[in-house]
Amino acid sequence: MLIGATLPAWGRLVNASELLAWLSRYRTYQALRPLWRALYTASPHIALPVSSGRRSR
């Protein structure tokens, strides 16, 4: 419902073909999650360290 309410404000900025391309890339990324989980389980040192809060400037 919130998306529908705000659509007039940002709807002109979003190209339908770009949105579909983004959704396709996102689904492909999500499909890799089981592989990443298996790799990380076997070798946890491959992951970047988790940041503790905001970056200092």
C-alpha positions as CSV (number, residue, x, y, z in Angstrom):
1,M,0.0,0.0,0.0
2,L,2.8,2.4,0.8
3,I,4.4,1.8,-2.6
4,G,1.1,2.6,-4.3
5,A,0.7,5.8,-2.3
6,T,4.2,7.1,-3.2
7,L,4.1,5.9,-6.8
8,P,3.1,9.3,-8.3
9,A,6.2,10.9,-6.7
10,W,8.8,8.5,-8.0
11,G,7.1,6.5,-10.7
12,R,8.3,8.7,-13.5
13,L,11.9,8.2,-12.4
14,V,11.8,4.4,-12.6
15,N,12.0,2.8,-16.1
16,A,10.1,-0.5,-16.2
17,S,12.8,-2.2,-18.2
18,E,15.5,-1.0,-15.7
19,L,13.4,-2.3,-12.8
20,L,12.9,-5.7,-14.4
21,A,16.7,-5.9,-15.1
22,W,17.4,-5.0,-11.4
23,L,14.9,-7.6,-10.2
24,S,16.6,-10.2,-12.4
25,R,20.0,-9.4,-11.1
26,Y,18.7,-9.5,-7.5
27,R,17.2,-12.9,-8.0
28,T,20.4,-14.2,-9.5
29,Y,22.3,-12.8,-6.5
30,Q,19.9,-14.5,-4.1
31,A,20.3,-17.8,-6.0
32,L,24.0,-17.7,-5.1
33,R,23.3,-17.5,-1.3
34,P,23.4,-21.3,-0.8
35,L,26.8,-21.4,-2.5
36,W,28.2,-18.6,-0.4
37,R,26.9,-20.3,2.7
38,A,28.6,-23.5,1.8
39,L,31.9,-21.8,1.0
40,Y,31.8,-19.7,4.2
41,T,31.0,-22.8,6.3
42,A,34.0,-24.6,4.8
43,S,36.4,-21.6,5.0
44,P,35.1,-18.7,7.2
45,H,38.3,-16.6,6.6
46,I,37.0,-15.7,3.1
47,A,34.5,-13.2,4.5
48,L,35.3,-9.5,5.1
49,P,35.4,-8.5,8.7
50,V,32.1,-7.0,10.1
51,S,32.2,-3.3,10.7
52,S,31.3,-2.2,14.2
53,G,29.2,0.9,13.5
54,R,29.7,3.9,11.2
55,R,33.0,4.6,9.5
56,S,35.0,7.3,11.1
57,R,36.0,10.2,9.0
